């Protein structure tokens, strides 16, 4: 049975390499800023761990034994690997390298986060970012399973082991083309929604849930003519004159700015959407921590 020996410590390997280079304990001690007994102690400990002598004495010089010759390349590789490990760890701490995996609801991933991530990349050009979009439910599960580090989601109150901070507040608005009779209005009465062809997100989407909850509280029923799986399709249908759409306000801001769509509030209805940033209570990734700080600053 092969005897299992403890691993040598890094300092002992450094001492070994220095003695090889200098040819004597005395010169190695001067080079390392150690005492000669200290150098000798490291060499003895290393030889005990190896189980064989690493040097033979020839006059005033130490020369490598056959075992020492065989282990010299491995010692160099081990010390180099550790130095690279330390350099990599320092680079992570200085945000000179690293990666972050971020999940966000589709609305945030498409319409809000790109400007934050662009600025983050400008500040930390060597950090890689993976942005995953999807439903809040799916991203919450991926966060809990450790598959993403940060998540911007909606309608999640508490996650064990995670903190949350409000990231973005939005609201649902009615959108119409400039030629529509409502285009000059600031807001529209909710009961009028039952009188127009309505274009909304598909059942199950958070936009649909927020709208449905508000309509139910108001005692109103609507009959949409189109259900879509994303806001861009909704906007396109409205631009083509297919009906009146309901989307998040942030979605339509670029269109309002250029003037091809108008956004109206729905009078007297609570249609807020709150998006929360969830992050681990115990920070472990400097890059993720830096991105979190940017998102909530």
C-alpha beads as a LAMMPS data file, in Angstrom:
LAMMPS data file: protein, C-alpha beads

297 atoms
296 bonds

1 atom types
1 bond types

-500.0 500.0 xlo xhi
-500.0 500.0 ylo yhi
-500.0 500.0 zlo zhi

Masses

1 110.0

Atoms # bond

1 1 1 0.000 0.000 0.000
2 1 1 1.345 3.427 -1.012
3 1 1 1.776 5.781 1.915
4 1 1 -0.185 9.000 1.505
5 1 1 1.901 12.021 2.372
6 1 1 0.730 15.597 2.978
7 1 1 1.082 18.086 0.172
8 1 1 4.136 20.348 0.365
9 1 1 3.470 23.972 1.163
10 1 1 4.188 26.608 -1.421
11 1 1 6.972 28.265 0.523
12 1 1 8.870 24.965 0.707
13 1 1 8.645 24.660 -3.081
14 1 1 9.870 28.233 -3.520
15 1 1 12.804 27.506 -1.216
16 1 1 13.597 24.357 -3.167
17 1 1 13.659 26.246 -6.477
18 1 1 15.783 29.041 -5.020
19 1 1 18.365 26.597 -3.645
20 1 1 18.547 24.956 -7.076
21 1 1 19.134 28.347 -8.660
22 1 1 21.651 29.628 -6.097
23 1 1 23.453 26.357 -5.482
24 1 1 23.676 26.731 -1.702
25 1 1 21.546 27.256 1.365
26 1 1 23.421 30.429 2.323
27 1 1 22.909 32.195 -1.008
28 1 1 19.271 31.049 -1.147
29 1 1 18.706 32.455 2.353
30 1 1 20.096 35.834 1.265
31 1 1 17.975 35.811 -1.888
32 1 1 14.788 34.945 0.003
33 1 1 15.456 37.175 3.010
34 1 1 15.412 34.182 5.330
35 1 1 17.785 32.651 7.812
36 1 1 19.878 29.640 6.798
37 1 1 18.205 27.455 9.465
38 1 1 14.833 28.499 8.056
39 1 1 15.834 27.453 4.537
40 1 1 17.238 24.164 5.804
41 1 1 14.051 23.495 7.748
42 1 1 11.915 23.935 4.628
43 1 1 14.187 21.606 2.655
44 1 1 14.077 18.928 5.345
45 1 1 10.287 19.135 5.541
46 1 1 10.030 18.824 1.767
47 1 1 12.381 15.842 1.672
48 1 1 10.349 14.168 4.418
49 1 1 7.204 14.642 2.380
50 1 1 8.860 13.297 -0.770
51 1 1 10.498 10.457 1.132
52 1 1 13.888 10.826 -0.567
53 1 1 16.785 13.338 -0.586
54 1 1 16.448 16.137 -3.087
55 1 1 20.121 17.200 -2.999
56 1 1 23.587 15.762 -2.652
57 1 1 26.475 17.839 -1.402
58 1 1 29.474 18.294 -3.687
59 1 1 32.055 20.316 -1.834
60 1 1 30.427 23.604 -0.862
61 1 1 27.598 23.232 -3.363
62 1 1 24.313 21.387 -3.295
63 1 1 23.448 19.481 -6.459
64 1 1 20.158 17.843 -7.297
65 1 1 19.687 14.165 -6.653
66 1 1 17.934 12.056 -9.281
67 1 1 14.686 12.510 -7.353
68 1 1 15.278 16.262 -7.212
69 1 1 15.911 16.338 -10.965
70 1 1 12.664 14.481 -11.639
71 1 1 10.620 16.743 -9.379
72 1 1 12.175 20.062 -10.433
73 1 1 9.891 20.618 -13.482
74 1 1 6.855 19.730 -11.393
75 1 1 7.878 22.155 -8.665
76 1 1 8.283 24.924 -11.232
77 1 1 4.866 24.175 -12.707
78 1 1 3.261 24.080 -9.256
79 1 1 4.716 27.427 -8.208
80 1 1 3.837 28.995 -11.554
81 1 1 0.285 27.665 -11.320
82 1 1 -0.115 29.124 -7.848
83 1 1 1.258 32.477 -8.975
84 1 1 -1.224 32.477 -11.868
85 1 1 -3.983 31.584 -9.410
86 1 1 -3.061 34.528 -7.187
87 1 1 -2.885 36.871 -10.188
88 1 1 -6.293 35.684 -11.389
89 1 1 -7.809 36.175 -7.926
90 1 1 -6.366 39.673 -7.733
91 1 1 -7.696 40.466 -11.213
92 1 1 -11.171 39.311 -10.143
93 1 1 -10.982 41.540 -7.095
94 1 1 -9.849 44.500 -9.214
95 1 1 -12.648 43.780 -11.738
96 1 1 -10.073 43.223 -14.472
97 1 1 -11.629 39.873 -15.312
98 1 1 -14.732 37.867 -14.424
99 1 1 -18.234 37.121 -15.581
100 1 1 -21.783 37.814 -14.470
101 1 1 -24.940 35.882 -15.310
102 1 1 -27.984 38.116 -15.108
103 1 1 -31.617 37.211 -15.697
104 1 1 -34.347 39.756 -16.393
105 1 1 -37.976 39.789 -17.354
106 1 1 -38.367 40.406 -21.057
107 1 1 -39.554 43.994 -20.671
108 1 1 -36.515 44.919 -18.573
109 1 1 -34.074 42.953 -20.736
110 1 1 -35.230 44.611 -23.942
111 1 1 -36.110 48.163 -22.940
112 1 1 -34.241 49.108 -19.747
113 1 1 -31.137 47.047 -19.018
114 1 1 -29.174 47.616 -22.264
115 1 1 -28.159 51.152 -21.274
116 1 1 -26.997 49.965 -17.841
117 1 1 -25.037 47.075 -19.315
118 1 1 -23.436 49.276 -21.948
119 1 1 -22.193 51.644 -19.257
120 1 1 -21.004 48.733 -17.109
121 1 1 -19.062 47.323 -20.055
122 1 1 -17.486 50.714 -20.646
123 1 1 -16.249 50.798 -17.050
124 1 1 -15.226 47.121 -16.846
125 1 1 -14.347 46.091 -20.369
126 1 1 -12.855 42.689 -19.458
127 1 1 -15.895 41.386 -17.588
128 1 1 -18.196 39.149 -19.587
129 1 1 -21.935 39.461 -19.090
130 1 1 -24.579 36.927 -19.965
131 1 1 -28.093 38.385 -20.065
132 1 1 -30.973 35.928 -20.085
133 1 1 -34.544 37.093 -20.602
134 1 1 -37.730 35.253 -19.759
135 1 1 -40.668 35.061 -17.402
136 1 1 -40.272 36.082 -13.778
137 1 1 -41.303 32.593 -12.654
138 1 1 -38.646 30.808 -14.698
139 1 1 -35.902 33.270 -13.790
140 1 1 -36.756 33.001 -10.105
141 1 1 -36.272 29.253 -10.273
142 1 1 -32.959 29.645 -12.096
143 1 1 -31.806 32.104 -9.443
144 1 1 -32.692 29.686 -6.648
145 1 1 -30.873 26.874 -8.462
146 1 1 -27.708 28.989 -8.791
147 1 1 -27.876 29.125 -12.593
148 1 1 -27.940 32.940 -12.619
149 1 1 -26.520 35.346 -10.018
150 1 1 -28.827 38.344 -10.301
151 1 1 -32.435 38.624 -11.428
152 1 1 -34.715 41.530 -12.272
153 1 1 -38.214 40.146 -11.865
154 1 1 -41.766 41.148 -11.052
155 1 1 -44.352 40.016 -8.502
156 1 1 -41.865 38.150 -6.292
157 1 1 -42.067 39.042 -2.604
158 1 1 -39.358 36.985 -0.929
159 1 1 -36.630 34.476 -1.769
160 1 1 -34.753 32.655 0.971
161 1 1 -31.088 33.695 1.002
162 1 1 -31.603 36.710 -1.272
163 1 1 -32.082 40.424 -0.814
164 1 1 -34.244 42.553 -3.073
165 1 1 -34.271 46.212 -4.041
166 1 1 -36.685 48.118 -6.222
167 1 1 -35.095 48.489 -9.653
168 1 1 -37.771 49.997 -11.884
169 1 1 -41.350 51.229 -11.587
170 1 1 -43.565 51.259 -14.659
171 1 1 -47.253 51.320 -15.547
172 1 1 -49.510 50.003 -18.268
173 1 1 -50.771 52.503 -20.824
174 1 1 -53.129 52.486 -23.782
175 1 1 -51.446 53.074 -27.142
176 1 1 -53.065 54.403 -30.303
177 1 1 -51.777 55.795 -33.618
178 1 1 -51.706 59.603 -34.070
179 1 1 -54.830 59.599 -36.249
180 1 1 -56.958 57.768 -33.674
181 1 1 -59.833 59.730 -32.044
182 1 1 -58.194 59.250 -28.638
183 1 1 -54.794 60.528 -29.758
184 1 1 -55.270 64.008 -28.238
185 1 1 -56.307 62.658 -24.848
186 1 1 -54.093 62.317 -21.770
187 1 1 -56.225 59.539 -20.313
188 1 1 -59.174 57.379 -21.243
189 1 1 -62.078 56.089 -19.185
190 1 1 -61.689 52.344 -18.529
191 1 1 -65.214 51.499 -19.698
192 1 1 -64.290 52.701 -23.196
193 1 1 -61.890 49.758 -23.526
194 1 1 -64.887 47.470 -23.966
195 1 1 -65.944 49.445 -27.042
196 1 1 -62.765 49.134 -29.129
197 1 1 -60.819 46.254 -30.710
198 1 1 -58.236 45.573 -28.010
199 1 1 -54.738 44.125 -28.429
200 1 1 -53.156 42.705 -25.276
201 1 1 -50.473 40.282 -24.175
202 1 1 -51.331 36.603 -23.957
203 1 1 -52.929 35.170 -20.783
204 1 1 -50.185 34.224 -18.341
205 1 1 -47.980 37.166 -19.243
206 1 1 -47.452 39.575 -16.364
207 1 1 -48.893 42.454 -18.408
208 1 1 -52.109 40.479 -18.841
209 1 1 -52.240 39.626 -15.129
210 1 1 -51.851 43.256 -14.044
211 1 1 -54.494 44.393 -16.529
212 1 1 -56.873 41.564 -15.670
213 1 1 -56.596 42.245 -11.948
214 1 1 -57.336 45.948 -12.426
215 1 1 -60.308 45.261 -14.699
216 1 1 -61.701 42.730 -12.253
217 1 1 -61.463 45.195 -9.369
218 1 1 -63.282 47.779 -11.515
219 1 1 -65.954 45.246 -12.468
220 1 1 -65.219 45.588 -16.182
221 1 1 -64.955 43.025 -18.945
222 1 1 -63.151 43.427 -22.261
223 1 1 -62.958 41.177 -25.300
224 1 1 -59.527 41.435 -26.932
225 1 1 -59.319 40.717 -30.643
226 1 1 -55.588 39.951 -30.528
227 1 1 -53.372 38.256 -27.947
228 1 1 -49.640 38.658 -28.587
229 1 1 -46.533 37.080 -27.124
230 1 1 -44.482 40.295 -27.028
231 1 1 -44.880 44.043 -26.913
232 1 1 -43.319 44.663 -30.306
233 1 1 -46.068 42.669 -32.025
234 1 1 -48.653 44.645 -30.083
235 1 1 -47.127 47.926 -31.223
236 1 1 -46.909 46.737 -34.818
237 1 1 -50.580 45.802 -34.886
238 1 1 -51.531 49.190 -33.455
239 1 1 -49.378 50.964 -36.037
240 1 1 -51.195 49.026 -38.764
241 1 1 -54.545 50.153 -37.394
242 1 1 -55.678 46.766 -36.084
243 1 1 -56.883 48.158 -32.767
244 1 1 -55.960 49.756 -29.451
245 1 1 -53.047 48.253 -27.543
246 1 1 -52.082 48.010 -23.880
247 1 1 -48.379 47.830 -23.089
248 1 1 -45.854 48.921 -20.475
249 1 1 -45.084 52.607 -20.701
250 1 1 -41.354 51.998 -21.117
251 1 1 -42.085 49.938 -24.230
252 1 1 -43.726 52.783 -26.116
253 1 1 -41.487 55.681 -25.091
254 1 1 -39.327 55.531 -28.256
255 1 1 -42.485 55.594 -30.395
256 1 1 -43.977 58.514 -28.470
257 1 1 -40.701 60.358 -28.931
258 1 1 -40.739 59.966 -32.712
259 1 1 -44.490 60.598 -32.837
260 1 1 -45.861 57.444 -34.463
261 1 1 -47.777 56.326 -31.361
262 1 1 -49.557 58.039 -28.484
263 1 1 -49.689 56.758 -24.901
264 1 1 -52.687 57.355 -22.638
265 1 1 -53.266 56.498 -18.998
266 1 1 -56.384 54.589 -17.980
267 1 1 -58.339 56.830 -15.637
268 1 1 -58.688 55.694 -12.058
269 1 1 -56.970 52.308 -12.464
270 1 1 -53.938 51.000 -10.592
271 1 1 -51.729 49.583 -13.329
272 1 1 -48.293 49.833 -11.751
273 1 1 -45.578 47.290 -12.470
274 1 1 -42.736 46.971 -9.959
275 1 1 -39.532 45.269 -11.030
276 1 1 -37.216 44.055 -8.268
277 1 1 -33.531 43.236 -8.353
278 1 1 -32.778 40.054 -6.392
279 1 1 -29.202 39.239 -5.382
280 1 1 -27.527 36.797 -2.964
281 1 1 -27.389 37.869 0.662
282 1 1 -23.792 36.654 0.814
283 1 1 -21.746 38.214 -1.977
284 1 1 -19.242 35.919 -3.666
285 1 1 -18.582 37.392 -7.099
286 1 1 -16.974 40.879 -7.242
287 1 1 -18.222 41.416 -10.805
288 1 1 -21.822 40.578 -9.854
289 1 1 -21.537 42.849 -6.826
290 1 1 -20.294 45.729 -8.999
291 1 1 -23.162 45.247 -11.453
292 1 1 -25.668 45.100 -8.593
293 1 1 -24.332 48.375 -7.200
294 1 1 -24.702 50.013 -10.584
295 1 1 -28.257 48.783 -11.056
296 1 1 -29.485 50.119 -7.718
297 1 1 -27.444 53.334 -7.572

Bonds

1 1 1 2
2 1 2 3
3 1 3 4
4 1 4 5
5 1 5 6
6 1 6 7
7 1 7 8
8 1 8 9
9 1 9 10
10 1 10 11
11 1 11 12
12 1 12 13
13 1 13 14
14 1 14 15
15 1 15 16
16 1 16 17
17 1 17 18
18 1 18 19
19 1 19 20
20 1 20 21
21 1 21 22
22 1 22 23
23 1 23 24
24 1 24 25
25 1 25 26
26 1 26 27
27 1 27 28
28 1 28 29
29 1 29 30
30 1 30 31
31 1 31 32
32 1 32 33
33 1 33 34
34 1 34 35
35 1 35 36
36 1 36 37
37 1 37 38
38 1 38 39
39 1 39 40
40 1 40 41
41 1 41 42
42 1 42 43
43 1 43 44
44 1 44 45
45 1 45 46
46 1 46 47
47 1 47 48
48 1 48 49
49 1 49 50
50 1 50 51
51 1 51 52
52 1 52 53
53 1 53 54
54 1 54 55
55 1 55 56
56 1 56 57
57 1 57 58
58 1 58 59
59 1 59 60
60 1 60 61
61 1 61 62
62 1 62 63
63 1 63 64
64 1 64 65
65 1 65 66
66 1 66 67
67 1 67 68
68 1 68 69
69 1 69 70
70 1 70 71
71 1 71 72
72 1 72 73
73 1 73 74
74 1 74 75
75 1 75 76
76 1 76 77
77 1 77 78
78 1 78 79
79 1 79 80
80 1 80 81
81 1 81 82
82 1 82 83
83 1 83 84
84 1 84 85
85 1 85 86
86 1 86 87
87 1 87 88
88 1 88 89
89 1 89 90
90 1 90 91
91 1 91 92
92 1 92 93
93 1 93 94
94 1 94 95
95 1 95 96
96 1 96 97
97 1 97 98
98 1 98 99
99 1 99 100
100 1 100 101
101 1 101 102
102 1 102 103
103 1 103 104
104 1 104 105
105 1 105 106
106 1 106 107
107 1 107 108
108 1 108 109
109 1 109 110
110 1 110 111
111 1 111 112
112 1 112 113
113 1 113 114
114 1 114 115
115 1 115 116
116 1 116 117
117 1 117 118
118 1 118 119
119 1 119 120
120 1 120 121
121 1 121 122
122 1 122 123
123 1 123 124
124 1 124 125
125 1 125 126
126 1 126 127
127 1 127 128
128 1 128 129
129 1 129 130
130 1 130 131
131 1 131 132
132 1 132 133
133 1 133 134
134 1 134 135
135 1 135 136
136 1 136 137
137 1 137 138
138 1 138 139
139 1 139 140
140 1 140 141
141 1 141 142
142 1 142 143
143 1 143 144
144 1 144 145
145 1 145 146
146 1 146 147
147 1 147 148
148 1 148 149
149 1 149 150
150 1 150 151
151 1 151 152
152 1 152 153
153 1 153 154
154 1 154 155
155 1 155 156
156 1 156 157
157 1 157 158
158 1 158 159
159 1 159 160
160 1 160 161
161 1 161 162
162 1 162 163
163 1 163 164
164 1 164 165
165 1 165 166
166 1 166 167
167 1 167 168
168 1 168 169
169 1 169 170
170 1 170 171
171 1 171 172
172 1 172 173
173 1 173 174
174 1 174 175
175 1 175 176
176 1 176 177
177 1 177 178
178 1 178 179
179 1 179 180
180 1 180 181
181 1 181 182
182 1 182 183
183 1 183 184
184 1 184 185
185 1 185 186
186 1 186 187
187 1 187 188
188 1 188 189
189 1 189 190
190 1 190 191
191 1 191 192
192 1 192 193
193 1 193 194
194 1 194 195
195 1 195 196
196 1 196 197
197 1 197 198
198 1 198 199
199 1 199 200
200 1 200 201
201 1 201 202
202 1 202 203
203 1 203 204
204 1 204 205
205 1 205 206
206 1 206 207
207 1 207 208
208 1 208 209
209 1 209 210
210 1 210 211
211 1 211 212
212 1 212 213
213 1 213 214
214 1 214 215
215 1 215 216
216 1 216 217
217 1 217 218
218 1 218 219
219 1 219 220
220 1 220 221
221 1 221 222
222 1 222 223
223 1 223 224
224 1 224 225
225 1 225 226
226 1 226 227
227 1 227 228
228 1 228 229
229 1 229 230
230 1 230 231
231 1 231 232
232 1 232 233
233 1 233 234
234 1 234 235
235 1 235 236
236 1 236 237
237 1 237 238
238 1 238 239
239 1 239 240
240 1 240 241
241 1 241 242
242 1 242 243
243 1 243 244
244 1 244 245
245 1 245 246
246 1 246 247
247 1 247 248
248 1 248 249
249 1 249 250
250 1 250 251
251 1 251 252
252 1 252 253
253 1 253 254
254 1 254 255
255 1 255 256
256 1 256 257
257 1 257 258
258 1 258 259
259 1 259 260
260 1 260 261
261 1 261 262
262 1 262 263
263 1 263 264
264 1 264 265
265 1 265 266
266 1 266 267
267 1 267 268
268 1 268 269
269 1 269 270
270 1 270 271
271 1 271 272
272 1 272 273
273 1 273 274
274 1 274 275
275 1 275 276
276 1 276 277
277 1 277 278
278 1 278 279
279 1 279 280
280 1 280 281
281 1 281 282
282 1 282 283
283 1 283 284
284 1 284 285
285 1 285 286
286 1 286 287
287 1 287 288
288 1 288 289
289 1 289 290
290 1 290 291
291 1 291 292
292 1 292 293
293 1 293 294
294 1 294 295
295 1 295 296
296 1 296 297
